[in-house]
Amino acid sequence: MKRSNNLVKENGVLLSLFVGSCLLFYVFYSPPQSFSLRNLNWMQKQMPSTHHIDRTIIPSNSNVDPEKNSIANTTFDDGSENNEEALSSKPICDYSDWRSDICYMTGDIRTNGYNNSTIFFVPPADSFVPKEQEWRVNPYSQKMYTYLINYVTVKQLQGPQGAPTCTVNTNVPAILLSVGGPSAPGNIWHAFTDVLIPLFLASKPFGGEVQLLISSYHQDFIDKHSLIIKDLTRYEIINFDEDREVRCYPQMSVGLLNHRDFGIDPERAFDRFDMYKFRLYIRNTYSLPVDVDIPYKIHDSLPDKKPRLMLIFRSSTRKFLNKEEIEEAITTNGFELVQMDLKNGDDLTKLSKVVDSCDVLIGIHGAGLTNIVFLRTNAVMIQVIPLGGSHMNNASHGYYDRPAQEMKLRTIDYTITVEESSLLDKYGWDHPAVKDPEAVAARGWQDRQKYYWFEQDVRLHVTSADAIAAV
């Protein structure tokens, strides 16, 4: 099948002029919060996708109290309030949430990390435990991930016999979590989705009076996110897998509840906390001005002031193939260009200040868009959505559009044309991945991942003299 190169070029010019105007309209006049550009169609208001799965349901028979993240106020299935008798006869760990395993304990809790990654719960002396119980728990907040993760055994004993002797007594609660899995290689989206947001929800109500025990410990993760982690605890962070002490605590949770992808369900969070408040918390933690307008509106009276636009470059998968053309189109049309290379994103303190100084952030669907947490209210996120049908569109909405809108940011989506995907060059028009993404996506995650996440790059249709091109 053939396509007209002239038509492609003409559409690229039209879209360039159109999107450039859209960006200026967003920055200057504060239109509605979300828009979508779909395959060169005119701008239309983006509505939440009916195909996106809201993965925040907690089963009605769950023993977990999602509101408080503490066993102290849990009501068990039989209606009895939490007390020694109920605690000794009910399961400590809950597997019912499809995202997260979670265990809550109050009483005599002892750790044995170095030898066998075990947590011992000694029941009260006057309680009756007919037999020992044991749970094998994935402490990573998304239990679907099992690689680079050390499992933890939670063991409820019948009495103090068999429990290790305490070597360190601590009178504050503890949270045991994992920073392994996809967070370990440095993926910032997984860092926030799987660790930092769930940890914030679990630990912030303690006001720093909680100790963190970390399984699958990675020092580079701790260093990169040290400002957040140190804000959440006043105590030493324990490498659980290498800890030779037997630490004793009055209360502990093992694992973290994960509400949804890069998001918070206010119905399950303390004080109905949401992503807007979380973004303000992040800004405060990184010493950014908390509640201010976008930079251009503050300084628009300055001569030659231009709105600042950050362009995210991916270096491996789903990368821009015509970087120089895109850069020239952006600067030609009145924006000050700021570049972000994801390979240089380890210094979040420095990066946060650069992102804060920008009015617009643009990137192909991927982890770099997580840096919207450092943008100001009413700043603009533009997401370039690669080829992949409804699967890719729904992922783009759920992973970034929805969180951005909940953070009170403005969003524009641009879904690329087939001609802009490197899959066309690689496979041709007759390959199913090119001509029928829906059918390929229906085969399952392996095929979706292979073609649309790993093998695909993007060549945006731009001209050097036209406005922001196809973004």
N, C-alpha and C positions, 0 to 999 in steps of 0.2 A: 504494500500500500504506500502511496506517495503523498506527501504533504507539501504545500506551496511555501517555499522559503520567504517569498515576498509577504505572504499573509502573516507568517510568524513574526517577521520584522515589523510589519505594520501594527500588529496587535501589541508587540512589545513597546512601541513608541506610544501608542494610545494609553496603555496601562501605566507606563512611566509617568506621563503627564497627569493622569488621573490620580495615581497613588501619591505623587508629590503634593498635589492639591489637598488630598485627604489628610496627609500628615500635618500640613500647615493648619488646616481646619481644626484638627485635633488639638494641636498645641495652643492655638490662639483662642478658640471659641468654645471649648469644652462641650462637645456634642455627646450623645448617648454613649454608654460605656463600652460597647462592643460592636465591631463590624467585621464582616467576612467578605473576602474576595475569592470567588470560586471559579477557577478556570476561565478567566477573562470576562466573566459576567459582571454587570454593574454592582456596585456596593449594595449589600443587603444587610439588614440587622441580624446579628448572630443570636440565635436562640439556643438554649441548652439542648444537646442532642438527646433524642428519645432512645438512641441505641446505647448510650453510655451507661454502664452498669454502676449504680451507686452501691459501693461495697462496704457499707457502714452498719449493716443490720447486726444487732446482737441478739442471739436467740433468747426467747422468753424464759427458758429454763436455766439460763446462765447464773452461776453464783457470783459473777463479777459485778461489782458496782462501778459502772463506767463513769458516773458523775464525780465520785470522790477519789477513785484510784486507791482505796484503802479498805482493808477488811474490817476496820473498826466500826463502820456503820452499815455493814452488809446485812441484809435480811435474807435468810435462807429460804429454800423452796417451801419448807413446811410452815413458814411464817414466824418462826422463832427468831428473836433477836440474837445477835452474835454473843455467845457466852462460852464458857469452857465446855459445857456438855455438847452444845451444837458444834463447836469447833472440833472436838475430838471425834465426832461421828460423821462429819461431812467431808467430802473431798477438799483437799487444800488447793489442788491445781484444776484448772478449767481449760479443756480443749475445745470448747464449743464455738468459740469465735473462729471463723474460717481463716482470718488473717493471723491471729496471734494466740500463742499459748501464754497463760498467765497463772501465777501462783501467788497467793497472799497468806501470810502467816503472822500471828501475834502471840508472843509468849517467849519460850526459850528456843532460840534459833542459833545454830552453830554451823560454821563453814569448814569445809575441808577441800580447798581448791587444788593444791599442788598434787596430791596423791590421786584423787579420783573425781574431782569436780562434783562434789556432793554437798548438799545442804541438808542438815539434820534438824528436824523439828521434834523437840521433846515435849510431850503433852503435859498438862498440869498434873500434879501428883494425885489429886483426887478424881481424875477423870478415868474413864474406862475405854481402852482401845483394844478391841478383840484381837487384832493382828496388825503387824506392820504393813504399811502401804508405801508404794514407791511409784514415782512418776519420772519419766524421761522427757525433758523439756528442751525445746529449741528456744533459747533466750533472745534470739533475734526477732524483731517486732513483726517481720513478715515470714512466717514459718514455711512458706513455699520455697524459700531459699535455704539450702542445706550445705552448700559448698563454703569452705573457709570458715566454718562455724563449729565450735565445740559445744556439744550438748551438755546439759546439766542434769544431775539426778537429784530429785527432791525426795527425801525419805522421812516418813512419819514413823517414829519409833513408838513402842508400847510404853516405854519408860526411859529413865536416864541410862540404863544399862546399854552399853554399846555406843553411846555418844562420846565423841572425843572431848577431852578436857579443854576448857577455854584457856587460851593464852593471852587474848586481848578482849577486854570487856568494853563495849561501847553502848552508851545510853541513848543513841539516836537511831532512827530507822535506817534501813539500807535498801538500795535498789540494785539488783543484779541484772545486767544487760549485756548484749553482745554488739561489738562494732565490726564484726566480720562480714561475710557475704559480699554483696555488691558494693557495700560502703567502703570495704577495705582498699580497693584500688584507687580510691580518691574521687569517685563519682559524687559530685556535689548534690545532685538530685536525690540519690539514694541516701546520702548523708542526712539531708533534711527530712525526707519522707520516712526513712526507716529508723533513724536514731534521734536526731535533734528535736523534731516536733514531738514524737512520743515521749522522749525523756523530759522535755519541758513540761508537758502536761502532767507527768507523773511526779516530778520533783519540785516544781515551782511552789505548790501549796505548802511545802515544808519550810519555805523561806531560808533555804541554805542549810537547815538543820537535818541533813540526810547525807549518808555516805554512799558513794557509787563503787560497786564492784563490777569490773568489766572483764567479760570473757572474750576470747578471741581478740585479745588486746593488740592494738596497733598504735605505737607511739606517734606516728605521723598523723594519724587521725586526731589524737588528743591535742597535738601541737597546733594543727590547722584550725581546730574549733575551740581552742583553749578559752577564748573570751566568754563563749556561751557556757561551756562546761564549768568553768570556775565561778561563774555567776550563780550556778544552780546548786553548788555545794561549797561549804566552808571547810570540808575535810579532805584528807588525803585520798586520792583516787587509787584504788587497789587493782593491780593486775591479778585477777582472780586465779587464772590458770597457773601462775608462778608463785602464788602466795603460800608460804609455809606456816603461817599463823592459823590458829583456830580462833576465829573471831566470833564473838557472841553478841547478838542483837535482840532487842525487845520486839522488833517488827521488821518484816522484810517482804518485798515483792520480787519475784523472779520473772523476768520478761517484761515487755512493754506492750501496752495496747496501741494498735495502729488503727486510726479511724478510717482513713482513706488516702489515696495517692496525693502527696504534697498538700494535705489539707487537714482541717479540724472540723469535727461535727460539734457545734456549740451545745447540742442537746446532751452530749456525753462528756463535755469538758467542764472543769471547775469555773464557776462564775460565768458560764456561757461564753467562755473565751472563743475567739474566732481568728481567722487568718489576718484580718485587718489589724487587730490588736497584736498579733504575733509579729507582723511586719514592723509595727511601731516599737515592739520590744527589741527586735533585732537592731533597729536603727539606734535605739538608746544604748544597747550593749556595745555597739561599735562607735559610739560617740558621734553619731550623725544628728543633725537637727531633726527633732521628732515630728513636728507638725508644721511644715512650711510648704509653700507653693513650689511648683516646678521651677528650676533655675531660670529659664527664659523669661517667665512672667515676673520674676523678682528683678531681673536686670534688663528688661526690654527697653528701658529709656537710654541705655548706654549706646553710643554710636557704634555702628558696625557689629552690634551684638547678633549672634546667630544661635539658633537652637542647636544643642549638642546631641549628636546621634551616635550611639555605640553600636558597632557592627561586630558580631561574634563570629569568629572563624574557627571552625572545627578542622582538625588536622588529619583525622583518620576516616571515619565513616560519615556519610551525609554532609560532605563539605562543599563549599562553593568552588566551582571550577574556573570562574572568570572574575577573580578577586579584583583585578585592576579596573575592569569595566565598572564594577559595582561602586568601587571607591570614587571613581571619577564622576559617575552619575550623581552620587550623594553630594559631593562638594560643589559640583556645577549648579546644583539646585538650591544652594543657600544654607546648607547645613555644615556645621563644624564636625568633622569626622573624628571619632574616637574608636580605636581598634582594641579588641580584646582577643588575645590568643589563649585558648584554654590550657595550653602547656605552661603558661605563666600565671596560673590562678591560685597558687598555694598561699600567697600572702593576702588573706582575706581582709585584713585591716586596710592595707593599701588599696586593694581592689574595690572595697566598699565605698571608699571616698571618691574614686573615679566614677563608679556607677551612679552615686548620689549626685554627681555634677551633671548628669545627662538628663535630657528631656525624653529621649526615645531610645529603646533598646530593640535591636533587630537580630534575629538569628534563625537558622534552620532548626526545626524541632529537635531538641536534644538538651542535655544536662546544663549547658551554658545558660539557658533561659532561667534557671533557678536563681540567678543573680538578680531577678526582679525583686527579691526581698530587700535589696538596698535602694530601690527607686523611691521617689517621693510620691505622695498621693496625687493622682491624676496624671502621672507620667504614662507614656505609651509603650506597650509591648507589641511588636510586630513579629508574628510567627510565620515562617515560611514552611508550609506543610508539603512534604515530599509525596510522590506517587505512592498509592497504597490503598485507595478506596476508602470505604467507611471505617475500616479498621484503623487506618492512620489518622483519619479525621477525628474519630472518637478518642483516640489516645491523645491527640493534640489538645482537644477540648478538656479532657479530664485531667491531664498532667499539668497543663499550663494556663489555658484560658479561664477555666473555672477558678483556680486559685488566684490568678491575677485579678479577676473581677471581685472576688471576695476580699482582696487586699485593697480595693478601691483604686485599682489601676485601670487604664483603658487599653483595649486590645483590638488589634486588626489581624486577621488571618489572610494569608494568600496561599491558596492551594495551587501548586505548579501544574502546568500543562504537561502532557506526555512528552512533547518536544524538549522540555526543559530537564527531563530526567536522563541520567546517563544509562539507564536500563535500555532505552531505545537504541543507543549506539551499540551497546553490548549484545543485545538479543534480537533486535529488529521488531517490526510491527506485528509479526505473526506469533510471537512468543506469548504464552498465557500471562506471564508477569507484566507484560506491556498492554495487551489488549483486554485482559479480563482480571484486574486486581481482586475483584470480589471472589472469583472462583479460586484464585491462588490463596487468598486469605482464609477461605473456608477449609483448606486442607489442614490447617493447624499452625501452631506457633513456629515450628521449625522453618516452614516455607515463608511465612511472613517475615521472620527475622532474617533469613538468608537474603531475600530479594530487596525488601523495602527498608530494612534497618542497617544491614551490613554492606551490601553491594552497591547501594545507590548513592550517587552524588548529584549535584544540581548545577546546571548552567543557566542562570537567569537571562532572559531576553532583555538586554539593555542596549542603549547606544550611548556613546560617550557624551553626547550633548543634551541628553534628555533627563527628565526628572527621576526621582528615586525609582529604580527600575525593578518592576515586578516584585517589590517587597512592601 
